[in-house]
Amino acid sequence: MDAFTFFSTHNHNLSLSCRTAAVNFILKHDIAARSFMDAIYKVNEKRKIFCYHVLDMTVENHPYYLNESLDLFIENALTETHESLKRCISRTVYHQLKSGEHLYSAVHKQQIATTMFDWIITDSWVATRVNAIHVLYFLVDEEEWIREQLIAVIEQYLPLQEPSFVSRGKKILKLLHKRKS
């Protein structure tokens, strides 16, 4: 069974057991990232949300899963506007960058940085904003403007945010100031 058939015909929900079963299906059947990404953009919106949650879980444990399809992922994922998708995408990028490997090109990193800043300042869900500041932290050594803008955005938004953003923001600011000295 291919990825499209699996994700378009089965009844899926966002429960942990259902997402885990889908991740296991991908790994057991050696579904290529390209095939999975193609399926994501062929299924309806509800199933697309489920697929992005599965992709997030897959990359969390297998950060190199998307290596062969990074262009396709960046091209499509960074244009998403649904809040649940943005949360999953920011987590997916976070897990890839956390792995320490240089997966993304300079152009990809520029696109990621721009999108993450947009998601922080456009009142995305707090989980997306928290993930975005951590993604940007991984990119601060790429270009000086990222570091400067990240510090400015966190300092500007910190007093007005939810506790999770405040906690992560303070942690990131501390790390940024420590790295600067």
matplotlib code that plots the C-alpha trace (Angstrom):
import matplotlib.pyplot as plt

x = [0.0, 1.4, 1.3, -1.6, -3.8, -2.9, -3.5, -6.6, -8.5, -8.0, -9.8, -7.1, -7.3, -4.7, -4.4, -0.9, -1.6, -3.0, 0.0, 2.4, 0.8, 1.1, 4.8, 5.3, 3.6, 6.0, 9.0, 7.9, 7.0, 10.0, 7.9, 10.2, 9.8, 9.0, 6.0, 4.8, 5.1, 3.2, 0.5, 0.2, -0.7, -3.2, -5.4, -8.1, -7.3, -8.3, -6.0, -3.3, -3.3, -2.9, -0.1, 1.9, 1.5, 2.9, 5.7, 6.6, 6.7, 8.7, 11.3, 11.5, 12.9, 14.5, 15.7, 17.2, 14.0, 13.4, 16.9, 16.1, 13.0, 14.1, 13.3, 9.8, 9.3, 10.5, 8.6, 5.3, 5.6, 6.7, 3.6, 1.1, -1.3, -3.2, -2.1, -1.8, 0.3, 2.6, 3.1, 4.1, 6.3, 8.2, 8.7, 9.9, 12.5, 13.5, 14.2, 16.2, 18.3, 18.8, 20.3, 23.4, 23.7, 23.9, 20.7, 19.6, 21.2, 21.8, 18.7, 16.6, 17.9, 17.0, 13.5, 13.2, 14.4, 12.0, 9.1, 9.8, 10.0, 6.7, 5.1, 6.3, 5.0, 1.7, 0.2, 0.6, -0.2, 2.1, 3.6, 4.5, 6.1, 8.0, 9.3, 10.1, 12.4, 14.2, 14.6, 15.9, 18.4, 19.8, 20.2, 21.8, 25.3, 24.2, 23.8, 24.2, 20.8, 19.1, 20.8, 20.0, 16.4, 15.8, 17.0, 14.9, 11.8, 12.1, 12.7, 9.8, 7.3, 8.4, 6.3, 3.1, 3.4, 2.2, 4.3, 5.7, 7.0, 8.4, 10.2, 11.7, 12.4, 14.4, 16.3, 17.2, 18.1, 20.4, 22.1, 22.4, 24.0, 26.3, 27.4, 28.1, 30.5]
y = [0.0, 3.4, 6.5, 8.2, 5.2, 4.7, 8.3, 8.9, 5.8, 4.9, 6.7, 8.6, 10.8, 12.8, 10.4, 9.3, 5.7, 6.5, 8.8, 6.2, 3.6, 5.9, 6.5, 2.8, 2.3, 4.8, 3.1, -0.5, 0.1, 2.3, 5.1, 7.7, 11.3, 12.4, 9.9, 11.0, 14.7, 14.1, 12.3, 15.3, 17.6, 15.2, 14.5, 16.7, 19.4, 17.3, 14.4, 16.9, 18.0, 14.4, 13.9, 16.9, 15.6, 12.2, 13.9, 15.8, 12.6, 10.8, 13.6, 13.9, 10.3, 10.3, 13.8, 12.8, 11.4, 14.5, 14.8, 13.8, 16.1, 19.2, 21.5, 20.1, 20.4, 24.0, 25.1, 23.8, 23.8, 27.4, 28.7, 27.0, 29.2, 26.7, 27.0, 23.3, 22.8, 25.7, 24.2, 20.8, 22.5, 24.6, 21.4, 19.5, 22.1, 22.4, 18.6, 18.7, 21.7, 20.2, 17.1, 19.2, 18.2, 20.8, 19.7, 23.0, 25.2, 28.9, 29.8, 27.3, 28.9, 32.4, 31.2, 29.4, 32.5, 34.8, 32.5, 31.9, 35.7, 36.1, 33.4, 35.0, 38.5, 37.5, 36.0, 32.4, 29.8, 30.0, 26.6, 27.8, 31.0, 29.0, 26.6, 29.5, 31.3, 28.0, 27.4, 30.9, 30.3, 27.5, 29.9, 32.9, 32.0, 32.0, 35.8, 38.6, 40.1, 36.9, 37.3, 41.0, 40.6, 37.6, 39.5, 42.5, 40.5, 38.4, 41.5, 43.4, 40.5, 39.0, 41.1, 40.4, 36.7, 33.4, 31.7, 29.2, 31.9, 33.9, 30.8, 29.9, 33.5, 34.1, 30.9, 31.9, 35.4, 34.1, 31.7, 34.5, 36.9, 34.1, 33.3, 37.0, 37.4]
z = [0.0, -0.9, 1.3, -0.5, -0.2, 3.4, 4.4, 2.2, 3.0, 6.7, 9.5, 11.3, 14.4, 16.3, 19.2, 20.0, 19.2, 15.7, 15.0, 16.2, 14.0, 11.0, 11.8, 12.1, 8.7, 7.1, 8.6, 8.1, 4.4, 3.8, 2.5, 0.9, 2.1, -1.5, -1.6, 1.8, 0.9, -2.4, -0.3, 2.1, -0.8, -2.4, 0.7, 2.1, 4.7, 7.7, 6.6, 5.7, 9.4, 10.5, 8.0, 9.2, 12.8, 11.6, 9.7, 12.9, 14.9, 12.2, 12.0, 15.8, 15.9, 12.5, 11.7, 8.4, 7.0, 4.8, 3.5, 0.0, -0.1, 1.7, -1.3, -1.6, 2.2, 2.3, -0.8, 0.6, 4.3, 4.8, 2.9, 5.2, 7.2, 9.3, 12.9, 13.6, 10.5, 11.4, 14.9, 13.3, 10.7, 13.3, 15.4, 12.3, 11.4, 15.1, 15.3, 12.1, 13.2, 16.7, 15.1, 14.4, 10.8, 8.0, 6.2, 4.8, 2.2, 2.8, 0.8, 2.9, 6.1, 4.9, 4.0, 7.4, 9.3, 7.5, 8.0, 11.7, 12.4, 10.5, 12.6, 15.9, 15.1, 13.4, 16.6, 15.8, 18.4, 21.4, 20.6, 17.1, 18.4, 21.1, 18.5, 16.1, 18.6, 19.2, 15.4, 15.1, 17.9, 15.8, 12.9, 14.7, 13.5, 9.9, 9.6, 12.1, 11.4, 12.7, 16.1, 16.3, 15.2, 17.5, 20.5, 19.6, 19.0, 22.2, 24.3, 22.6, 22.9, 26.2, 28.6, 26.6, 26.1, 27.6, 30.3, 27.9, 25.5, 28.4, 29.8, 26.4, 25.5, 28.7, 28.1, 24.5, 25.6, 28.2, 25.7, 23.2, 25.6, 26.9, 23.3, 22.6, 25.5]

ax = plt.figure().add_subplot(projection="3d")
ax.plot(x, y, z, "-o")
ax.set_aspect("equal")
plt.show()
